[in-house]
């Protein structure tokens, strides 16, 4: 490889052609999104016949193969031999012996254990590609598009895990893995996380990925209902049960029968209603308010809170027995400030889908606006980010959101760019603009610790352009 290609493989987008042989649709979606975020061209296959056909076509820079499709690999094949390109075997720990045997037999370069960690997978891929002198550059046009379904170039596509969630950071990958593990069970789940992190999306992902998909998903915010109405909303009531009960009414448990009931802000449920809820979960039946008859229901409970559950228990705001019943599988949703690298993926998704620009083109963020967003701590998490971008979209001109379009608190929280000299008799407009550019480039570079590649990405220019501009204005 050229020195330039090696540098690209070492740190920048990979831009190589990948064949992904995967039988697990969910994991395949995650891996494809991860690789496409590296601007790779990815082709997938889930059946042996299709995999063999794609292998025979050749021209791959790397191959990832589920151990359940390992029969398509052959050490003697010129198209899939580890001597030709890296072959990574994806296998759980209980298949470790078989995976190592296949590597020893020359059918794979390396075994990557599952659950797969994104960082480890990319490090392994970079190391394998970097060690192959003369390998194909990601910029090569040989072989044309690697995908036959029009997804060869990543462009501005955003991968939505479970069709709902955006993010490729380590904490989110771990969350996706936990969702996959619990989705097909009937176990109660307690989702923990700060306000605005997307706990309801996690609940929907659990529902839609499990065996109850297609059945009702009923969300209820327990904090938004008055205490005297919550029990009747959950369990229903019969005619005459109280003033205003002029007819029988089914509750939310019955509405969610066969599906999932999502109880948000579980700590807001009154203790008396908690007892009725515990009885419904234990007996798998509900008794409407004012009735002597119970009705069987098949409902999965997913609960959520943004409060400290240990404090709730200590304060007696949640019953111990109910807590143990609903927290069989706790899930933590990370706050936005802990999701390094996800901020601008979320911005892109919000701007493209919630706030489309004129003519169908999505709005863009100026480099200075990006800096302000990156510096902010986001106490309101994704909900706050949506509101900030909605404001920016309202004020934006010519399809670009600038610092002045963002809320004052964001501008106050970030340091202003230094002002260039406002007056100089011999300073032309061109020289003045170059001086502004010099100060801005230096500030962005300093913010990124001197990392030119990261600074260039933030500025929306190439590293070569950044080098040229730095030399021009120095």
Residue pairs with C-beta under 8 A, 6 or more apart in sequence:
1 9
1 130
1 132
1 133
1 134
1 135
1 137
2 137
5 137
5 138
5 139
6 130
8 14
8 15
8 137
8 138
9 126
9 129
9 130
9 138
10 126
10 130
11 453
12 453
12 463
13 38
13 39
13 138
14 35
14 38
14 39
14 40
14 122
14 125
14 126
14 129
14 138
15 38
15 39
15 40
15 137
15 138
15 139
16 40
16 41
16 61
16 62
16 129
16 136
16 138
17 40
17 41
17 43
17 59
17 60
17 61
17 62
17 136
17 143
17 146
18 35
18 40
18 41
18 42
18 43
18 60
18 61
18 62
18 63
18 64
18 146
19 42
19 43
19 44
19 45
19 54
19 55
19 60
19 62
19 63
19 64
20 28
20 31
20 32
20 35
20 42
20 43
20 44
20 45
20 63
20 64
21 44
21 45
21 46
21 51
21 54
21 63
21 64
21 65
21 66
21 69
21 72
22 28
22 31
22 44
22 45
22 46
22 64
22 66
22 69
22 90
23 46
23 66
23 68
23 69
24 66
25 46
26 162
26 180
26 209
27 90
27 114
27 116
27 180
28 44
28 46
29 159
29 161
30 159
30 161
30 173
30 176
31 64
31 116
31 121
32 42
32 44
32 159
33 159
33 161
33 168
34 118
34 121
34 122
34 159
34 168
35 42
36 42
36 151
36 154
36 157
36 159
37 154
37 159
37 168
38 122
39 138
39 153
39 154
40 138
40 154
41 145
41 146
41 147
41 152
41 153
42 146
42 147
42 151
43 54
43 146
43 147
43 148
45 51
45 53
45 54
45 69
48 69
48 71
48 72
51 65
51 69
51 72
52 72
55 63
55 72
55 73
55 77
55 79
55 80
56 79
57 79
58 78
58 79
59 136
59 142
59 143
59 146
60 79
60 80
60 85
60 146
61 85
61 129
61 135
61 136
61 138
62 85
62 86
62 87
62 88
62 125
62 128
62 129
63 80
63 85
63 86
63 87
63 88
64 88
64 90
64 112
65 72
65 73
65 87
65 88
65 89
65 90
65 108
66 90
66 91
67 89
67 90
67 91
67 95
67 98
67 99
67 102
70 89
70 102
70 107
70 108
72 80
73 80
73 87
73 102
73 107
73 108
74 80
74 81
74 107
75 81
75 82
75 105
75 106
75 107
78 84
80 87
81 87
81 106
82 106
82 107
82 108
82 109
85 132
85 135
86 109
86 110
86 125
86 128
86 129
86 132
87 107
87 108
87 109
87 110
88 108
88 109
88 110
88 111
88 112
88 121
88 124
88 125
88 128
89 99
89 102
89 103
89 107
89 108
89 110
89 111
89 112
90 112
90 114
90 116
91 98
91 99
91 111
91 112
91 113
91 114
92 113
92 114
93 113
96 111
96 113
99 108
99 111
100 111
102 108
102 111
103 109
103 110
103 111
109 128
110 124
110 128
112 120
112 121
112 124
115 177
117 170
117 173
118 168
118 170
118 173
119 170
129 135
136 142
145 152
146 152
151 157
156 348
156 352
156 362
158 166
158 345
158 348
158 349
158 352
159 166
159 168
160 166
160 349
161 167
161 172
161 176
161 205
162 176
162 179
162 204
162 205
162 208
162 209
163 208
164 201
164 204
164 205
164 208
165 172
165 176
165 198
165 201
165 202
165 205
166 342
166 345
166 346
166 349
167 339
167 342
167 345
167 346
168 341
168 342
168 345
169 334
169 339
169 340
169 341
169 342
171 334
171 338
171 339
172 334
172 339
172 342
175 202
175 331
175 332
175 333
175 334
178 331
179 202
179 205
179 206
179 209
179 331
180 209
182 189
182 206
182 329
182 331
183 205
183 206
183 209
183 210
184 209
184 210
184 211
185 210
185 329
186 300
187 328
187 329
188 281
188 300
188 301
188 302
188 303
188 325
188 326
188 327
188 328
188 329
189 203
189 206
189 301
189 302
189 303
189 328
189 329
189 330
189 331
190 266
190 303
190 304
190 305
190 309
190 326
190 327
190 328
190 329
190 330
190 331
191 199
191 202
191 203
191 302
191 303
191 304
191 305
191 330
191 331
191 333
192 304
192 305
192 306
192 309
192 330
192 331
192 332
192 333
193 199
193 202
193 304
193 306
193 332
193 333
193 334
193 335
194 306
194 333
194 335
194 381
195 306
195 380
195 381
195 383
196 380
196 381
196 382
196 383
196 384
197 333
197 334
197 335
197 336
197 381
197 382
198 333
198 381
198 382
199 264
199 304
199 306
199 333
200 219
200 262
200 264
200 304
202 304
202 331
202 333
203 217
203 219
203 260
203 262
203 302
203 304
204 217
204 262
206 260
206 302
207 213
207 217
207 259
207 260
207 262
207 300
207 302
208 217
210 300
212 258
212 259
212 260
212 300
215 258
215 259
215 260
216 255
216 256
216 257
216 258
216 259
216 260
217 256
217 259
217 260
217 262
218 252
218 255
218 256
218 259
218 260
218 261
218 262
219 262
219 264
220 233
220 234
220 252
220 261
220 262
220 263
220 264
221 264
221 265
222 230
222 263
222 264
222 265
222 266
222 268
222 269
223 264
223 265
223 268
225 233
227 270
227 273
230 269
230 270
230 273
231 272
231 273
231 276
231 289
232 241
232 242
232 245
232 249
232 251
232 288
232 289
233 251
233 252
234 251
234 252
234 253
234 273
234 276
234 277
234 280
234 286
235 251
235 253
235 276
235 280
235 286
235 287
235 288
235 289
236 248
236 249
236 250
236 251
236 253
236 254
236 286
236 288
236 289
237 245
237 248
237 249
237 251
237 288
237 289
237 290
237 291
238 245
238 248
238 288
238 289
238 290
238 291
239 245
239 246
239 247
239 248
240 290
241 288
241 289
241 290
241 291
242 289
242 290
245 289
245 290
248 288
249 288
250 288
251 286
251 288
252 261
253 261
253 280
253 286
253 297
253 299
254 286
254 295
254 297
256 297
256 299
257 297
257 298
257 299
258 298
258 299
259 299
259 300
260 299
260 300
260 301
260 302
261 299
261 300
261 301
261 302
262 302
262 303
262 304
263 269
263 301
263 302
263 303
263 304
263 326
264 303
264 304
264 305
265 304
265 305
265 306
266 303
266 304
266 305
266 318
266 326
267 305
267 307
267 309
267 312
267 317
267 318
269 277
269 318
271 316
271 317
271 319
274 318
274 319
274 322
275 319
276 287
277 322
278 319
278 321
278 322
278 325
280 286
280 297
281 301
281 322
281 325
281 326
282 325
283 294
284 296
284 297
284 298
285 294
285 295
285 296
285 297
286 294
286 295
286 297
287 293
287 294
287 295
288 295
301 326
303 326
303 327
305 312
309 318
309 323
309 327
312 318
312 323
313 320
313 323
335 378
335 381
336 342
336 343
336 346
336 378
336 381
336 382
336 385
337 377
337 378
343 373
343 374
343 385
344 365
344 370
344 373
346 382
346 385
347 365
347 373
347 385
347 389
348 362
350 385
350 386
350 389
351 357
351 362
351 363
351 364
351 365
351 389
351 393
352 362
354 386
354 389
354 390
355 362
355 363
355 389
355 390
355 393
356 362
356 363
357 363
357 393
357 396
357 399
358 399
361 399
363 392
363 393
363 396
363 399
363 400
363 401
364 399
364 400
364 401
365 373
365 392
365 400
365 401
366 400
366 401
366 402
366 403
367 440
367 444
367 458
367 459
367 460
368 402
368 403
368 417
368 440
369 392
369 401
369 402
369 403
369 405
369 406
370 458
371 414
371 444
371 447
371 458
372 403
372 406
372 410
372 411
372 413
372 414
373 385
373 388
373 406
373 410
374 458
375 413
375 414
376 410
376 413
376 414
377 413
378 384
378 385
380 387
388 406
388 407
388 410
389 401
391 405
391 406
391 407
392 401
392 405
392 406
393 401
394 405
395 401
395 404
395 405
396 402
396 405
403 411
404 411
417 439
417 440
417 443
418 439
418 443
420 432
420 435
420 436
420 439
421 427
421 435
424 432
427 435
434 472
434 473
435 473
437 469
437 473
438 473
438 474
441 455
441 459
441 466
441 469
441 470
441 473
444 455
444 458
444 459
445 451
445 452
445 455
445 470
447 455
448 454
448 455
448 458
452 463
452 466
452 467
453 463
455 466
456 462
456 463
456 465
456 466
459 466
461 469
